[in-house]
Amino acid sequence: MALPNSRRALLDVALAAGGAGRTISDPMHCVALADLTHSTNVAVPLESLHGRSVLLLTEPQLPTVLALLALDGVARRVSLGLPDLKEADLPQVIADSGADFVLRDDVLRSTLEADPAAPHARDVDTEWILFTSGTTGAPKMVSHTLLSLTGPLDDGLAVGAGPVWSTFYDIRRYGGLQILLRALLGGGSMVLSSAAESVGDFLTRAGKNGVTHISGTPSHWRRALMSQAASRMALKYVRLSGEISDQAILDNLKAAFPQSDVAHAFASTEAGVGFDVRDGLAGFPASYIGMPGAKAELKVEEGTLRIRSLRTASRYLGGSARALGDRAGFVDTGDMVERRGDRYYFLGRREGTINVGGQKVYPEEVEAVLNRHPAVRMSRVWARKSPITGAVVAADIVLSEPVAEFAQVRESLLHFCRAALSAHKVPVTLRAVTSLLVASSGKLSRRDG
């Protein structure tokens, strides 16, 4: 559901979507959407924030969502600060975002309180500032409008009455925000995750709250499938994004949730949502490239996927505040793709290649092979230094079931890799580990060793 015009604030459209009993909840609180009309959790008068640039810098997600709904249409700019933002980076973030007011936990209530001044004027086209993932140093920020963020929601996804949405993502990240917007604008409720919860506890709570539609990265889902609590959810829709969805994870999710639609989407904070794929296969049809009339135009140039649409962010903030796209408006995603027959497959990130004696290896390509092996639940491929070739391929493996002797599994895995990969791509080192580090973005940590 897209916004009808740029003057409609998110809360106004969400309330107009109707649906008695719609709620937003976390492990501690549950807020009825209808109560937002005359209540707020912002402990300063909203009139004092009219037309100002506000940086939201909070820990829990629910207070952030409530403040965001209160501020959209009121503040000139709202920057969604990530909870893991380093204090040392804060002065630069404030300067780059132009924030003249910082809302922290001490000026936000966990729940709503009556606001005698409501309703507030919502006559501002609020600019939404999001932080990109996977950056080093001070994070990059990009500028969106509510229209650019909600454009991807009008993608033809059939959603029944009374959906209950959830996501492993934090809603301050692009992937999580997309799911929050779907719930708000599509007439559904929203169950928020919590960084303080284990995967099992979150899945149990999602099941108890009747979650029907849920999203996460492939790494999120691989961890979820290791938990018995996954069976407590009766899902209608499973969505993957943020990382390459290989065939193994797609097949495993369909087996775990046979009554659900399993889709994998391509999106980034800068480029927006490019497309989603619902045929159960890894990669995407070659017909998506240059498709006439597509809401997102796609092309492949120098091996990378490029996207142009009204869904992309307008610019980076800070420094030169440069535009995101090229002269034609295409955003270079940095994701390498390769055509095989009538389908394109993702290889990995351009900057993430391992150089083995001058030959490129994409870690994700090797992981996709390892993850197909029945003994493997998930894997991480990384570069090990070599005095001869500069680097060789190494891999850490989380096994599907414990084994007495890893040596036998190792030989089976190496044989499996040799049959599917060129010699320089076959891991030289294989290690069995009990778990793999997943970053706060939901993506597999790529820290070597």
C-alpha positions in Angstrom: 0.0 0.0 0.0 1.6 3.3 -1.1 0.8 6.7 0.3 -1.7 8.6 -1.8 0.3 11.9 -1.6 3.3 13.4 0.2 1.2 15.4 2.6 -0.2 12.4 4.4 1.7 11.5 7.6 2.3 7.9 8.4 0.1 7.8 11.5 -2.8 9.3 9.6 -2.6 6.7 6.8 -2.0 3.9 9.3 -5.2 4.8 11.3 -7.1 5.2 8.1 -6.2 1.6 7.2 -8.6 0.6 10.0 -8.7 -2.8 11.7 -9.8 -2.8 15.3 -7.4 -4.4 17.7 -4.2 -3.6 15.7 -1.2 -3.4 18.1 2.5 -2.9 18.2 4.2 -5.0 20.9 7.6 -6.0 22.3 8.5 -8.4 25.1 7.3 -5.9 27.8 4.5 -3.8 26.3 1.6 -3.9 23.8 0.3 -0.6 22.4 -3.0 -0.3 20.6 -2.6 1.7 17.4 -5.9 3.6 18.0 -4.5 5.0 21.2 -1.8 6.9 19.3 -4.4 9.5 18.2 -4.5 11.3 21.6 -1.3 9.9 23.2 2.4 10.1 22.8 5.5 8.8 24.5 7.6 11.9 23.7 8.2 13.7 27.0 8.5 17.1 25.4 5.8 19.2 23.7 5.6 18.1 20.0 4.9 21.7 19.1 8.4 22.5 20.2 9.8 20.0 17.6 7.7 21.3 14.7 10.0 21.9 11.7 13.1 20.8 13.6 15.7 18.1 12.8 15.5 15.3 15.4 18.0 12.5 15.9 16.3 9.5 17.6 18.9 7.7 19.6 17.3 5.1 21.8 17.8 1.5 22.9 14.4 -0.4 22.8 12.5 -0.5 19.5 9.0 0.2 20.7 9.7 3.7 22.1 11.4 4.5 18.9 8.4 3.4 16.8 6.0 5.4 18.9 8.3 8.5 18.7 8.7 8.0 15.0 4.9 8.0 14.5 4.5 11.1 16.7 7.2 13.0 14.8 6.4 12.2 11.2 4.7 15.2 9.7 5.8 17.3 12.6 9.6 17.3 12.4 11.4 18.6 9.3 13.9 15.7 9.5 14.0 12.5 11.6 17.2 10.5 11.8 16.9 6.9 12.9 20.1 6.3 14.9 21.2 2.7 15.3 21.4 1.4 18.9 25.0 0.3 18.4 26.1 3.8 17.3 29.5 4.6 18.9 29.5 7.5 21.3 32.7 8.7 19.6 30.9 9.0 16.3 28.0 11.0 17.7 29.4 14.5 17.1 29.9 13.7 13.5 26.5 12.1 13.1 24.8 15.2 14.7 26.8 17.5 12.4 26.0 15.5 9.2 22.3 15.0 10.0 21.9 18.6 11.0 20.2 17.5 14.2 19.2 20.3 16.5 17.4 18.0 19.0 18.5 14.5 20.2 15.8 12.3 21.6 17.3 9.7 24.0 15.6 7.2 26.3 15.4 9.7 29.1 13.0 11.9 27.1 11.0 9.0 25.7 8.5 6.9 27.7 8.2 3.2 27.2 4.4 3.5 26.9 1.9 6.2 26.0 0.6 9.0 28.1 -2.4 11.2 27.3 -1.5 14.2 25.3 -4.0 17.0 26.0 -2.7 19.1 23.1 -3.5 16.4 20.4 -4.2 16.4 17.6 -1.0 18.1 16.4 -0.5 19.8 13.1 1.1 17.3 10.6 1.8 19.6 7.7 5.6 18.9 7.2 7.1 16.6 4.6 9.4 14.9 7.0 12.7 13.7 5.6 13.7 10.3 6.9 17.5 9.7 7.5 18.6 6.0 7.6 22.0 4.6 8.4 23.7 2.2 6.0 24.9 -1.2 7.2 28.4 -2.7 6.8 30.3 0.6 7.1 33.5 1.3 9.0 34.2 4.4 11.0 31.4 6.9 11.2 28.4 5.3 9.5 27.0 6.8 6.2 23.5 8.3 6.2 21.1 8.5 3.3 18.0 10.6 2.8 14.6 9.1 2.1 11.1 10.4 2.0 8.1 8.4 3.2 7.1 8.1 -0.4 10.4 6.5 -1.4 10.1 4.1 1.6 6.6 3.1 0.9 6.8 2.7 -2.8 8.2 -0.8 -2.5 5.2 -1.9 -0.5 3.0 -1.8 -3.6 4.4 -5.0 -5.0 1.3 -7.1 -5.5 1.9 -9.2 -2.4 -1.5 -10.7 -1.5 -2.0 -10.3 2.3 -5.1 -11.6 4.0 -7.2 -9.9 6.6 -5.6 -9.2 10.0 -1.9 -10.1 9.3 0.5 -10.1 12.2 3.9 -9.1 11.0 7.3 -9.5 12.6 11.0 -9.4 11.7 14.3 -10.4 13.1 15.6 -7.0 12.0 15.8 -3.9 14.1 13.2 -1.5 12.6 15.9 1.2 12.5 17.5 -0.8 9.7 16.0 -0.6 6.2 14.9 -4.2 6.2 13.1 -3.9 9.5 11.6 -0.6 8.6 10.0 -2.1 5.5 8.2 -4.7 7.6 7.0 -2.1 10.1 5.6 0.0 7.2 3.8 -3.0 5.7 2.1 -3.6 9.0 1.1 0.0 9.6 -0.1 0.7 6.1 -1.5 -2.7 5.4 -3.9 -3.0 8.3 -1.8 -5.4 10.4 -0.3 -5.7 13.8 3.5 -5.7 14.5 5.5 -7.9 16.9 9.0 -6.4 17.4 12.1 -8.4 18.1 14.5 -7.6 20.9 18.3 -7.8 21.0 18.0 -9.0 24.6 16.0 -12.1 23.6 17.5 -15.4 22.5 16.3 -16.7 19.1 14.2 -19.4 20.8 12.5 -16.9 23.1 11.7 -14.6 20.2 10.3 -17.4 18.1 8.2 -18.6 21.1 6.8 -15.1 21.6 6.1 -14.7 17.9 4.2 -18.0 17.9 2.1 -17.0 21.0 1.3 -13.6 19.3 0.1 -15.3 16.1 2.7 -14.0 13.8 1.8 -14.9 10.2 4.3 -12.9 8.1 8.0 -12.6 9.1 11.3 -11.5 7.6 15.0 -11.8 8.2 18.4 -12.4 6.7 19.4 -15.9 5.6 21.7 -16.0 8.6 18.7 -15.1 10.9 16.8 -18.0 9.4 19.6 -20.5 9.6 19.8 -19.8 13.3 16.0 -20.0 13.6 15.9 -23.4 12.0 18.3 -24.7 14.7 15.7 -23.8 17.3 12.8 -26.1 18.2 10.7 -23.0 18.8 10.5 -22.5 15.0 7.8 -25.2 14.9 5.6 -23.1 17.1 4.8 -20.6 14.4 2.1 -21.0 11.8 3.4 -18.8 9.1 1.8 -17.8 5.8 4.7 -15.7 4.5 8.5 -16.1 5.0 10.8 -13.4 3.6 14.6 -13.3 3.2 16.7 -10.3 2.4 20.0 -8.7 3.2 22.3 -11.6 2.1 22.4 -14.0 -0.7 19.6 -16.6 -0.4 21.1 -19.9 -1.6 19.0 -22.9 -2.6 19.7 -24.8 0.6 18.1 -22.2 2.9 15.1 -21.7 0.5 14.5 -25.5 0.4 14.9 -25.8 4.2 12.4 -23.0 4.9 9.8 -24.5 2.6 10.2 -27.8 4.3 9.9 -26.2 7.7 6.9 -24.1 6.8 5.1 -26.0 3.9 2.0 -23.8 4.1 3.9 -20.6 3.7 5.0 -18.6 0.7 8.8 -18.3 0.8 10.2 -15.2 -1.0 13.6 -13.6 -1.2 14.1 -9.9 -1.9 16.9 -7.7 -3.1 17.0 -4.3 -1.4 19.5 -1.9 0.1 19.3 1.2 2.2 20.5 3.3 -0.8 18.8 1.6 -3.7 15.6 0.6 -2.0 13.7 -2.5 -3.0 14.7 -3.8 -6.4 12.5 -6.9 -6.6 11.5 -10.1 -4.8 11.5 -13.6 -6.1 8.7 -16.1 -5.2 9.4 -19.1 -7.4 11.4 -20.9 -4.7 14.6 -20.7 -6.7 17.9 -19.0 -5.9 18.9 -16.0 -8.1 16.4 -14.2 -10.2 15.0 -14.5 -13.8 17.1 -12.8 -16.5 13.8 -11.2 -17.7 14.0 -8.8 -14.7 16.9 -7.0 -16.4 15.6 -4.2 -18.7 12.0 -5.2 -18.1 9.7 -2.6 -19.7 7.4 -0.8 -17.3 9.1 -2.2 -14.1 8.8 -0.1 -11.0 12.5 -0.6 -10.5 14.7 -0.6 -13.6 17.6 -3.1 -13.5 20.8 -3.4 -15.5 24.1 -5.2 -15.1 27.2 -3.2 -15.8 30.8 -4.4 -15.2 29.3 -7.4 -13.4 27.3 -5.5 -10.8 23.6 -5.0 -10.4 22.4 -1.4 -10.9 19.0 -0.1 -9.9 17.0 3.0 -10.8 13.6 3.8 -9.4 11.6 6.3 -7.3 12.3 4.0 -4.4 16.0 5.0 -4.1 17.3 7.4 -1.6 18.0 10.9 -2.9 21.6 11.5 -1.5 24.2 10.8 1.1 24.4 13.3 4.0 27.6 14.8 5.2 30.8 15.6 3.3 29.8 16.5 -0.2 26.2 15.2 0.3 26.7 13.6 -3.1 24.0 12.0 -5.2 23.7 8.2 -5.0 23.3 7.3 -8.6 25.2 7.9 -11.8 24.1 10.6 -14.3 21.3 8.3 -15.5 20.1 7.8 -12.0 21.3 4.1 -11.6 22.6 3.1 -8.2 25.6 0.7 -8.3 24.7 -1.8 -5.6 28.2 -3.4 -5.5 26.6 -6.8 -5.7 28.2 -9.0 -8.3 25.9 -11.2 -10.5 26.5 -13.8 -13.2 24.1 -15.0 -15.8 23.6 -18.8 -16.2 21.0 -19.7 -18.8 17.8 -17.8 -18.2 18.7 -16.7 -14.7 21.1 -14.4 -12.8 22.8 -15.6 -9.7 24.4 -13.4 -7.0 28.1 -14.1 -6.5 29.0 -11.8 -3.6 30.0 -8.2 -2.7 32.6 -6.6 -5.0 34.7 -5.5 -2.1 34.5 -8.9 -0.3 36.5 -11.0 -2.8 39.4 -13.2 -1.7 42.4 -12.9 -4.0 44.0 -16.4 -4.4 47.1 -15.9 -6.5 45.4 -13.3 -8.6 42.1 -15.3 -9.0 39.0 -14.0 -7.4 36.9 -16.0 -5.0 33.5 -14.8 -3.6 33.0 -16.2 -0.1 29.2 -16.4 -0.7 29.7 -18.7 -3.7 31.7 -21.2 -1.7 29.2 -21.0 1.2 26.4 -21.7 -1.1 28.1 -25.0 -2.0 29.0 -25.9 1.5 25.4 -25.1 2.7 24.0 -27.7 0.2 25.8 -30.5 2.0 23.4 -32.4 4.3 25.9 -32.3 7.2 26.0 -28.4 7.2 23.6 -26.0 8.9 25.5 -22.9 8.0 29.0 -21.8 7.0 31.4 -18.8 6.8 34.2 -18.6 4.3 37.1 -16.3 5.0 40.6 -15.5 3.7 43.6 -17.1 5.4 47.0 -15.5 4.6 49.4 -17.5 2.5 53.1 -16.7 1.8 52.7 -18.3 -1.7 49.3 -17.1 -3.1 48.7 -14.2 -0.7 45.5 -15.8 0.5 43.7 -19.2 0.5 40.1 -20.1 1.2 39.2 -21.2 4.7 35.8 -22.1 6.1 34.1 -22.5 9.4 31.2 -25.0 9.6 28.2 -25.4 11.9 27.1 -29.0 11.5 23.5 -30.0 11.3 24.1 -32.8 13.9 27.1 -33.5 16.2 29.6 -36.1 14.9 32.2 -38.1 16.8 34.9 -37.6 14.1 35.0 -34.4 12.0 37.7 -35.9 9.8 35.1 -38.0 7.9 32.8 -35.1 7.4 35.8 -33.0 6.3 36.7 -35.4 3.5 33.1 -35.5 2.4 32.9 -31.7 2.3 36.1 -31.4 0.4 34.9 -34.0 -2.2 31.6 -32.1 -2.5 33.4 -28.8 -3.1 35.9 -30.2 -5.6 33.0 -31.5 -7.7 31.3 -28.0 -7.8 34.1 -25.5 -7.6 37.3 -24.6 -9.4 40.4 -25.7 -7.5 41.4 -22.3 -6.2 37.9 -21.9 -4.6 38.0 -25.1 -2.6 38.7 -24.5 1.1 42.2 -25.3 2.3 41.1 -25.2 5.9 37.8 -26.5 7.3 36.9 -26.0 11.0 33.9 -27.3 12.9 32.4 -24.6 15.2 29.4 -24.5 17.4 28.1 -21.1 16.2 28.9 -18.2 13.8 28.9 -14.6 14.7 26.0 -12.6 13.2 26.4 -8.9 13.3 23.7 -6.5 14.6 22.6 -6.0 11.0 21.6 -9.6 10.8 24.4 -10.4 8.4 27.1 -13.0 8.9 30.2 -11.4 10.4 33.0 -11.4 7.8 35.8 -10.8 10.3 38.7 -13.1 9.2 39.7 -15.9 11.5 
